[in-house]
Every structure is written in structure tokens, then in C-alpha cells.
Amino acid sequence: MRLFATALLALMTAIFIATYLVPWQWTWLAYLRAFTEAGMIGACADWFAVVALFRHPLGIPIPHTAIVPHNKERIGGAIGRFISNNFLSPKVLRAKMREIDPAGWAAGWLLHPDNARRIAQRAAATLPQALRAMPRDDLNAFLARMARGGIEAVPAAPLASKILSILWAQGETQALVERGIDMAARALTDNRDRIKVTVTQKSSRFIPKWVDAIVADKIVSGLTQLLDEMRNPAHPWRTELGASVNRLIDDLATKPEFYARGEELKTEVLDNPVVVQQVNRLWTQIEVQLDTNSAVYIGQLAGGLEHALIALGQRLANDPAIRDAVNRWLRIAALRLIAPRRAEIGAFITQVVERWDTETLVNRMELQVGRDLQYIRINGTLVGGLVGLIIFTITRWV
């Protein structure tokens, strides 16, 4: 653009000179000469004005030139105040935040598999170093506080009632009973001789040993038969056990004394120093595993994080209520974070501009507005030529 504007000035100069060199004295040549003469004047004047904004024309320190370098501090302050007052005010921020949908944008971005995978891989790769860089004692204390706070927030007795009811409904407790019956039957079979010895030792010395052996066999056989009968789910003892478990589930969920006892047990467990020791030991094991099998755990962690991020994106995309809640939270956070500090942000912008090198500032501003400034030179050339032509024409006619 600068080359074009300069070439237009050179064209006006060439035509002006040519009108003096041609031997013919045509009437219209005077009008052309007046147009090009005024065009040269307008081009030179606007060139001076444009150059004077950024530097001294031809290197001559003419007063009121190189305006931008001489007013760098004032320009920085004006930019900082302009941005803080017109872009960071609560009213403007509130209106702008209502227009955008950051949660929707985040959902669309996360649903792209490459984005979620890239974030998960980077987070998983940096997690071991980040964990090792954290202070061990402070982190252990933090984990202990988090664990204690989470446990204290959940009532122990109702939670135990729910867990027990789930296990009982899914048959896990029944399977445990079956396993206990098998273990008891196997123990009787394996310890038959020891039972005989115990019966003989506890029996009277006046009773023959063969009688003690018969009694011991009867005891073992009776217990084995009883255990076999208890394998039937309809056995009275199994039915009574089920009723007792159901009563325990109801008592844990409803009775205040069970609730109070559960809280007492929970407090005793949390106050036990062994809990802190176990947390420390767990953290040490995690660090050891991360060091020895980092590749395996990083891959597993990255996969889990990727699925979690994709699930988060799907939840934000499919649930308008959650998306609106996230957007509202982000708006409030932005207003509370940015609006009260807009003066500091403006001062920071001012300091950055003031620290810029003068040549850097001039080059950046000239790159932003230089194209339009060259249009000023072009318009000055053409408009100056037309104005000069009009003045010459009116003068000639008058």
C-alpha cells in the first residue's frame, strides 16, 4: 500500500512535468497541470501527516512529529483505561457472558475423541511427576482430612443398612453362608481325630475309651448331618437367619440407638492413629507402583480419564439443566474474578505498553493501521488534485 501511494505521487509528478515539456499549447493541458500540481501537494501533505505519527519525516526533528514515540506512556494509559472501562465493566461482561455458551462449546470440544484423548494422555503423563513433586507430609495431611471429611459426612448406620441390603438382595450374604457351611463341614472332617481325643480327655475315666469314640463319632456325624440340612435355603435356621438380617437392616436404617452407635464406632476409627499410618503407607505404595510400573498405570489412567472426559461432554451436551448451571457458574466466576480487578488489568496493560521498545510499539501500531493510513495518502492525492482542479477552474472562469 505504501508503494502504491508513492507510485501515485510519482505519476502525478511525471504528468505535471510532462505538461510543461509538451510543445503544444492545448487548453485542457492547463487543467491537467492544475490537477497534478494539487495532487502532488495533497500527496506530500498527507505523507508528512502519516509519517509524523510514527517518526520524524526524513529524520528531521520537526516539532510535533514522531507523535507515537513521544507519547508512549500516555498511549499505554489510554489503552489500559479504555479496555478496563469499556470491555471489563460488570455491565459489559454480564451482557457478553449471556451471549456465549462456554459449557456447550466445551461439550462439543470434549466429544471430539482426539481432544479428549490428547488431554487425558498429557494429564496422565504429568501426574506422576506432579505427585512426586508435592510435599509428602502436607499431601498426606490433606488426604487424611479429605478422607475424614468424606467419612464424617456419611452416616455410618444407614450406609451399613444400604450395603447389607444390597448384598442380601444380590445373594452375596447367602453365598457367604454357603461358604461358611462348607468350611465348617471340612473342619469337622479334618479334625475328627482331634475331636475324639478331646472327648476322651473331657470324659470320665470310668467310661471306656471305645464308648468315648462312639460318642465322638456321633457328635461329628450329627454336626455333619446338620450342616448338610442347612444347605437347603428353606431350612428353619436359614429362614431365621434371613429374618434376623432383615431386622438388622431395618434397625440400622431407623433406630436412633443404632445410628448413635454407628457414629461412635466411626469416630473411634477416625481417631485411631492407625488410619493416618495406613494413609501414609497407601501413598508410599502408590508412589512405588508409579515408579516401577509407570507405563502400565499411565496407560490405564489415560484411558479412564478419556472416558470420563467424553462422558462429561455427553452430559453437558444432553442435559440443558446442567449446561445452564455450568454457564451460570462460569458467568458468576468471571464477574467475581475480572470485574473487581479491571483497574489492575488496565494498569497491567499500561505497564506492558510502557515497557515496549519504542521501535516495537511503532512497528506494531503501524502494522495495525498502516494500510488505512496509506489510503489516506491515496485519497489525499486524488482529493487534493480534484480540489486544485476546481479552484483552478473557478479562477479561470471568473
ROBAGU-167389 format. One record per residue (C-alpha): x, y, z; residue number from 1. Coordinates in Angstrom, 2 decimals. Example, Ala and Ser with C-alpha at 12.3 -4.5 7.8 and 13.67 -1.06 7.14 Angstrom:
! residues 2
SITE      c1      c2      c3 num
SITE   12.30   -4.50    7.80   1
SITE   13.67   -1.06    7.14   2
***
This chain:
! residues 398
SITE      c1      c2      c3 num
SITE    0.00    0.00    0.00   1
SITE    2.87    2.36    0.75   2
SITE    4.46    1.53   -2.61   3
SITE    1.15    2.15   -4.38   4
SITE    0.66    5.53   -2.68   5
SITE    4.23    6.55   -3.52   6
SITE    3.81    5.41   -7.12   7
SITE    0.68    7.54   -7.39   8
SITE    2.69   10.57   -6.22   9
SITE    5.37    9.78   -8.78  10
SITE    2.70    9.51  -11.50  11
SITE    1.32   12.93  -10.58  12
SITE    4.84   14.39  -10.69  13
SITE    5.58   12.81  -14.07  14
SITE    2.36   14.11  -15.59  15
SITE    2.95   17.58  -14.13  16
SITE    6.43   17.72  -15.69  17
SITE    5.14   16.34  -18.99  18
SITE    2.54   19.11  -19.27  19
SITE    5.38   21.65  -19.25  20
SITE    7.55   19.75  -21.73  21
SITE    4.99   19.12  -24.48  22
SITE    5.28   21.74  -27.27  23
SITE    1.56   22.03  -27.88  24
SITE   -0.47   24.62  -26.01  25
SITE   -3.78   22.85  -25.69  26
SITE   -6.35   24.44  -23.39  27
SITE   -7.07   21.28  -21.46  28
SITE   -3.37   20.85  -20.57  29
SITE   -3.68   23.70  -18.07  30
SITE   -6.49   21.88  -16.30  31
SITE   -4.47   18.65  -16.24  32
SITE   -1.44   20.56  -14.93  33
SITE   -3.56   22.12  -12.15  34
SITE   -4.94   18.68  -11.19  35
SITE   -1.50   17.05  -10.96  36
SITE    0.03   20.03   -9.16  37
SITE   -2.65   19.98   -6.49  38
SITE   -2.39   16.17   -6.34  39
SITE    1.34   16.42   -5.59  40
SITE    0.66   18.96   -2.87  41
SITE   -2.05   16.77   -1.28  42
SITE    0.13   13.67   -1.53  43
SITE    3.12   15.39    0.08  44
SITE    0.96   16.89    2.85  45
SITE   -0.68   13.57    3.72  46
SITE    2.66   11.76    3.50  47
SITE    4.03   14.22    6.03  48
SITE    0.98   13.73    8.30  49
SITE    1.18    9.92    8.14  50
SITE    4.93    9.74    8.71  51
SITE    4.75   12.33   11.52  52
SITE    2.56    9.94   13.52  53
SITE    5.35    7.39   13.84  54
SITE    8.69    9.09   13.15  55
SITE   10.40   12.30   12.10  56
SITE    9.89   12.95    8.37  57
SITE   13.23   12.44    6.56  58
SITE   14.85   12.18   10.00  59
SITE   14.40   15.92   10.65  60
SITE   13.26   16.60   14.27  61
SITE   10.40   18.88   13.31  62
SITE    8.20   19.87   16.29  63
SITE    5.04   17.82   16.81  64
SITE    6.30   14.88   14.77  65
SITE    7.03   11.29   15.91  66
SITE    3.84   11.59   17.95  67
SITE    3.52    7.92   18.93  68
SITE    7.09    7.50   20.29  69
SITE    6.87   10.75   22.26  70
SITE    3.51    9.83   23.81  71
SITE    4.09    6.16   24.52  72
SITE    3.24    6.46   28.23  73
SITE    0.06    8.41   27.52  74
SITE   -0.98    5.92   24.84  75
SITE   -0.43    2.99   27.23  76
SITE   -2.51    4.64   29.93  77
SITE   -5.28    5.43   27.43  78
SITE   -5.34    1.85   26.15  79
SITE   -5.47    0.46   29.69  80
SITE   -8.28    2.81   30.74  81
SITE  -10.21    2.18   27.53  82
SITE  -10.10   -1.59   27.91  83
SITE  -10.88   -1.58   31.64  84
SITE  -13.78    0.88   31.28  85
SITE  -15.32   -0.34   28.04  86
SITE  -14.58   -4.08   27.96  87
SITE  -14.22   -5.19   31.58  88
SITE  -17.07   -3.34   33.26  89
SITE  -19.64   -5.57   35.01  90
SITE  -22.41   -4.49   32.63  91
SITE  -20.41   -5.33   29.52  92
SITE  -19.10   -8.60   30.95  93
SITE  -22.57   -9.68   32.05  94
SITE  -24.05   -8.98   28.63  95
SITE  -21.21  -10.72   26.82  96
SITE  -21.31  -13.79   29.07  97
SITE  -25.03  -14.16   28.35  98
SITE  -24.30  -14.27   24.63  99
SITE  -21.73  -17.06   24.74 100
SITE  -22.21  -20.70   25.72 101
SITE  -18.89  -21.89   27.20 102
SITE  -20.37  -25.15   28.51 103
SITE  -21.81  -26.00   25.10 104
SITE  -18.51  -25.18   23.42 105
SITE  -16.65  -27.33   25.96 106
SITE  -19.09  -30.20   25.38 107
SITE  -18.58  -30.12   21.62 108
SITE  -14.83  -29.89   22.06 109
SITE  -14.67  -32.80   24.50 110
SITE  -16.87  -35.02   22.32 111
SITE  -14.16  -34.96   19.69 112
SITE  -12.17  -38.13   20.51 113
SITE   -8.81  -36.65   19.60 114
SITE   -9.25  -33.74   22.03 115
SITE  -10.31  -35.91   24.97 116
SITE   -7.53  -38.40   24.24 117
SITE   -4.89  -35.69   23.99 118
SITE   -5.88  -34.10   27.31 119
SITE   -6.07  -37.49   29.05 120
SITE   -2.64  -38.55   27.81 121
SITE   -0.98  -35.30   28.82 122
SITE   -2.63  -35.30   32.25 123
SITE   -1.71  -38.95   32.87 124
SITE    1.88  -38.37   31.76 125
SITE    2.38  -35.41   34.07 126
SITE    0.51  -36.81   37.06 127
SITE    3.35  -38.98   38.47 128
SITE    5.83  -36.09   38.37 129
SITE    3.27  -33.76   39.90 130
SITE    2.51  -36.19   42.71 131
SITE    6.19  -36.76   43.45 132
SITE    6.80  -33.02   43.48 133
SITE    4.18  -32.42   46.17 134
SITE    5.28  -32.25   49.82 135
SITE    4.74  -35.69   51.33 136
SITE    3.64  -34.56   54.80 137
SITE    1.30  -31.85   53.55 138
SITE   -0.23  -34.16   50.97 139
SITE   -0.74  -36.93   53.50 140
SITE   -2.40  -34.48   55.87 141
SITE   -4.59  -33.24   53.04 142
SITE   -5.62  -36.77   52.04 143
SITE   -6.33  -37.62   55.67 144
SITE   -8.51  -34.51   56.05 145
SITE  -10.34  -35.29   52.82 146
SITE  -10.93  -38.90   53.82 147
SITE  -12.06  -37.91   57.31 148
SITE  -14.36  -35.21   55.98 149
SITE  -15.91  -37.61   53.46 150
SITE  -16.43  -40.32   56.06 151
SITE  -17.84  -37.90   58.62 152
SITE  -20.34  -36.56   56.09 153
SITE  -21.92  -40.02   55.57 154
SITE  -23.92  -41.56   58.49 155
SITE  -22.45  -44.97   59.26 156
SITE  -25.57  -46.93   60.28 157
SITE  -27.78  -46.01   57.25 158
SITE  -24.85  -46.66   54.94 159
SITE  -24.28  -50.08   56.52 160
SITE  -28.01  -50.80   56.17 161
SITE  -27.93  -50.00   52.44 162
SITE  -24.79  -52.04   51.82 163
SITE  -26.15  -55.01   53.76 164
SITE  -29.49  -54.85   51.95 165
SITE  -27.75  -54.80   48.57 166
SITE  -25.54  -57.74   49.49 167
SITE  -28.51  -59.69   50.87 168
SITE  -30.70  -58.93   47.84 169
SITE  -27.98  -59.99   45.40 170
SITE  -27.32  -63.24   47.27 171
SITE  -23.80  -62.33   48.38 172
SITE  -24.67  -62.99   52.03 173
SITE  -26.32  -66.30   51.13 174
SITE  -23.17  -67.28   49.27 175
SITE  -21.18  -66.33   52.36 176
SITE  -23.40  -68.61   54.47 177
SITE  -22.87  -71.45   51.99 178
SITE  -19.14  -70.89   52.14 179
SITE  -19.26  -70.94   55.94 180
SITE  -21.16  -74.24   55.91 181
SITE  -18.55  -75.75   53.57 182
SITE  -15.72  -74.55   55.79 183
SITE  -17.42  -75.96   58.91 184
SITE  -18.03  -79.34   57.28 185
SITE  -14.45  -79.52   56.06 186
SITE  -13.18  -78.57   59.52 187
SITE  -15.22  -81.38   61.12 188
SITE  -13.86  -83.90   58.64 189
SITE  -10.27  -82.77   59.01 190
SITE  -10.38  -82.65   62.82 191
SITE  -12.33  -85.88   63.53 192
SITE   -9.39  -87.47   65.39 193
SITE   -8.78  -84.34   67.43 194
SITE  -12.46  -84.30   68.43 195
SITE  -12.16  -87.90   69.61 196
SITE   -9.12  -87.02   71.68 197
SITE  -10.87  -84.02   73.19 198
SITE  -13.98  -86.09   74.06 199
SITE  -11.80  -88.75   75.69 200
SITE   -9.93  -86.14   77.73 201
SITE  -13.13  -84.49   78.91 202
SITE  -14.92  -87.78   79.64 203
SITE  -14.87  -89.63   82.96 204
SITE  -12.09  -92.13   83.49 205
SITE  -14.68  -94.76   84.41 206
SITE  -16.13  -94.65   80.85 207
SITE  -14.37  -96.99   78.41 208
SITE  -12.41  -95.47   75.57 209
SITE  -14.49  -97.24   72.93 210
SITE  -17.58  -95.53   74.33 211
SITE  -15.85  -92.16   74.03 212
SITE  -15.01  -92.96   70.41 213
SITE  -18.65  -93.81   69.65 214
SITE  -19.80  -90.57   71.29 215
SITE  -17.24  -88.56   69.31 216
SITE  -18.34  -90.22   66.05 217
SITE  -21.97  -89.47   66.89 218
SITE  -21.13  -85.82   67.56 219
SITE  -19.26  -85.45   64.28 220
SITE  -21.92  -87.29   62.31 221
SITE  -24.70  -85.25   63.88 222
SITE  -22.99  -81.94   63.17 223
SITE  -22.20  -83.02   59.61 224
SITE  -25.81  -84.03   59.04 225
SITE  -26.99  -80.70   60.50 226
SITE  -24.68  -78.78   58.18 227
SITE  -25.93  -80.77   55.19 228
SITE  -29.50  -79.96   56.15 229
SITE  -28.63  -76.26   56.44 230
SITE  -27.59  -76.24   52.78 231
SITE  -31.29  -76.14   51.98 232
SITE  -32.38  -72.45   51.78 233
SITE  -35.72  -73.45   53.35 234
SITE  -34.08  -74.78   56.49 235
SITE  -35.60  -73.16   59.63 236
SITE  -32.24  -71.89   60.78 237
SITE  -31.61  -70.30   57.36 238
SITE  -35.08  -68.74   57.46 239
SITE  -34.42  -67.41   60.95 240
SITE  -31.07  -66.04   59.79 241
SITE  -32.82  -64.21   56.92 242
SITE  -35.36  -62.72   59.29 243
SITE  -32.57  -61.61   61.63 244
SITE  -30.68  -59.97   58.77 245
SITE  -33.82  -58.14   57.62 246
SITE  -34.45  -56.91   61.17 247
SITE  -30.84  -55.72   61.38 248
SITE  -31.21  -53.85   58.08 249
SITE  -34.34  -52.10   59.37 250
SITE  -32.77  -51.35   62.75 251
SITE  -29.66  -49.83   61.19 252
SITE  -31.78  -47.59   58.99 253
SITE  -34.40  -46.47   61.51 254
SITE  -33.43  -46.91   65.18 255
SITE  -31.64  -43.97   66.85 256
SITE  -29.55  -46.18   69.11 257
SITE  -28.03  -47.96   66.11 258
SITE  -27.40  -44.58   64.46 259
SITE  -25.65  -43.28   67.56 260
SITE  -23.61  -46.45   67.96 261
SITE  -22.54  -46.26   64.31 262
SITE  -21.34  -42.68   64.75 263
SITE  -19.43  -43.68   67.89 264
SITE  -17.69  -46.51   66.05 265
SITE  -16.92  -44.20   63.13 266
SITE  -15.37  -41.61   65.47 267
SITE  -13.28  -44.27   67.18 268
SITE  -11.99  -45.48   63.83 269
SITE  -11.18  -41.97   62.61 270
SITE   -9.41  -41.07   65.84 271
SITE   -7.25  -44.16   65.66 272
SITE   -3.63  -43.29   64.68 273
SITE   -3.57  -46.42   62.55 274
SITE   -5.76  -44.64   60.00 275
SITE   -3.12  -41.97   59.37 276
SITE   -0.44  -44.64   59.21 277
SITE   -2.45  -46.57   56.65 278
SITE   -2.90  -43.42   54.54 279
SITE    0.86  -42.81   54.61 280
SITE    1.54  -46.43   53.73 281
SITE   -1.00  -46.30   50.91 282
SITE    0.59  -43.17   49.48 283
SITE    4.03  -44.79   49.63 284
SITE    2.73  -47.83   47.77 285
SITE    1.17  -45.59   45.12 286
SITE    4.48  -43.80   44.57 287
SITE    6.36  -47.11   44.34 288
SITE    3.87  -48.50   41.84 289
SITE    4.02  -45.32   39.76 290
SITE    7.81  -45.54   39.67 291
SITE    8.06  -49.24   38.83 292
SITE    5.05  -49.65   36.52 293
SITE    4.56  -46.12   35.27 294
SITE    3.88  -47.13   31.65 295
SITE    1.08  -49.51   32.63 296
SITE   -0.57  -47.16   35.08 297
SITE   -0.24  -44.14   32.81 298
SITE   -1.99  -46.04   30.02 299
SITE   -4.78  -47.17   32.33 300
SITE   -5.14  -43.70   33.83 301
SITE   -5.21  -42.06   30.41 302
SITE   -7.93  -44.45   29.26 303
SITE  -10.02  -43.76   32.34 304
SITE   -9.60  -40.00   32.01 305
SITE  -10.54  -40.14   28.32 306
SITE  -13.77  -42.00   29.07 307
SITE  -14.54  -39.59   31.90 308
SITE  -13.99  -36.53   29.70 309
SITE  -16.16  -37.95   26.91 310
SITE  -18.87  -38.79   29.46 311
SITE  -18.64  -35.23   30.80 312
SITE  -19.01  -33.84   27.28 313
SITE  -22.05  -36.04   26.63 314
SITE  -23.62  -34.98   29.92 315
SITE  -23.12  -31.29   29.12 316
SITE  -24.45  -31.76   25.58 317
SITE  -27.54  -33.79   26.53 318
SITE  -28.59  -32.14   29.78 319
SITE  -29.68  -28.50   29.31 320
SITE  -30.15  -28.02   33.06 321
SITE  -26.54  -28.93   33.84 322
SITE  -25.28  -26.89   30.90 323
SITE  -27.20  -23.84   32.09 324
SITE  -25.94  -24.34   35.63 325
SITE  -22.33  -24.55   34.43 326
SITE  -22.76  -21.43   32.28 327
SITE  -24.29  -19.57   35.20 328
SITE  -21.43  -20.62   37.47 329
SITE  -18.88  -19.52   34.87 330
SITE  -20.61  -16.15   34.47 331
SITE  -20.58  -15.56   38.21 332
SITE  -16.94  -16.68   38.46 333
SITE  -15.90  -14.39   35.60 334
SITE  -17.73  -11.42   37.10 335
SITE  -16.24  -12.02   40.55 336
SITE  -12.77  -12.62   39.17 337
SITE  -12.45  -10.00   36.42 338
SITE  -14.75   -7.10   37.26 339
SITE  -13.25   -6.23   40.69 340
SITE   -9.75   -6.33   39.18 341
SITE  -10.38   -4.38   35.99 342
SITE   -8.32   -1.45   37.28 343
SITE   -5.41   -3.80   37.94 344
SITE   -5.81   -5.31   34.46 345
SITE   -5.82   -1.83   32.93 346
SITE   -2.70   -0.92   34.91 347
SITE   -1.03   -4.13   33.74 348
SITE   -1.80   -3.27   30.10 349
SITE   -0.38    0.21   30.67 350
SITE    2.82   -1.23   32.14 351
SITE    3.22   -3.66   29.24 352
SITE    2.85   -0.86   26.68 353
SITE    5.27    1.37   28.60 354
SITE    7.87   -1.41   28.71 355
SITE    7.68   -1.94   24.97 356
SITE   10.62   -0.76   22.98 357
SITE    9.70    2.40   21.06 358
SITE   10.51    0.84   17.72 359
SITE    8.46   -2.23   18.62 360
SITE    5.47   -0.08   19.58 361
SITE    5.72    1.94   16.36 362
SITE    6.01   -1.17   14.21 363
SITE    3.04   -2.89   15.88 364
SITE    0.77    0.13   15.60 365
SITE    1.86    0.80   12.03 366
SITE    1.12   -2.80   11.08 367
SITE   -2.37   -2.47   12.54 368
SITE   -3.38    0.86   10.97 369
SITE   -0.71    1.35    8.30 370
SITE   -2.90    0.08    5.45 371
SITE   -5.63    2.61    6.22 372
SITE   -3.04    5.37    6.63 373
SITE   -1.75    4.68    3.12 374
SITE   -5.33    5.01    1.88 375
SITE   -5.21    8.49    3.42 376
SITE   -2.23    9.28    1.23 377
SITE   -4.00    7.93   -1.85 378
SITE   -7.19    9.83   -1.06 379
SITE   -5.14   12.96   -0.32 380
SITE   -3.54   12.72   -3.74 381
SITE   -6.83   12.31   -5.61 382
SITE   -8.94   14.64   -3.47 383
SITE   -6.16   17.27   -3.48 384
SITE   -6.00   17.07   -7.27 385
SITE   -9.77   17.47   -7.60 386
SITE   -9.87   20.42   -5.19 387
SITE   -6.99   22.08   -7.05 388
SITE   -8.76   21.46  -10.35 389
SITE  -11.97   23.02   -9.01 390
SITE  -10.14   26.08   -7.67 391
SITE   -8.25   26.48  -10.95 392
SITE  -11.44   26.12  -12.96 393
SITE  -13.37   28.67  -10.89 394
SITE  -10.46   31.09  -11.02 395
SITE  -10.18   30.72  -14.82 396
SITE  -13.89   31.20  -15.35 397
SITE  -14.17   34.16  -13.04 398
***
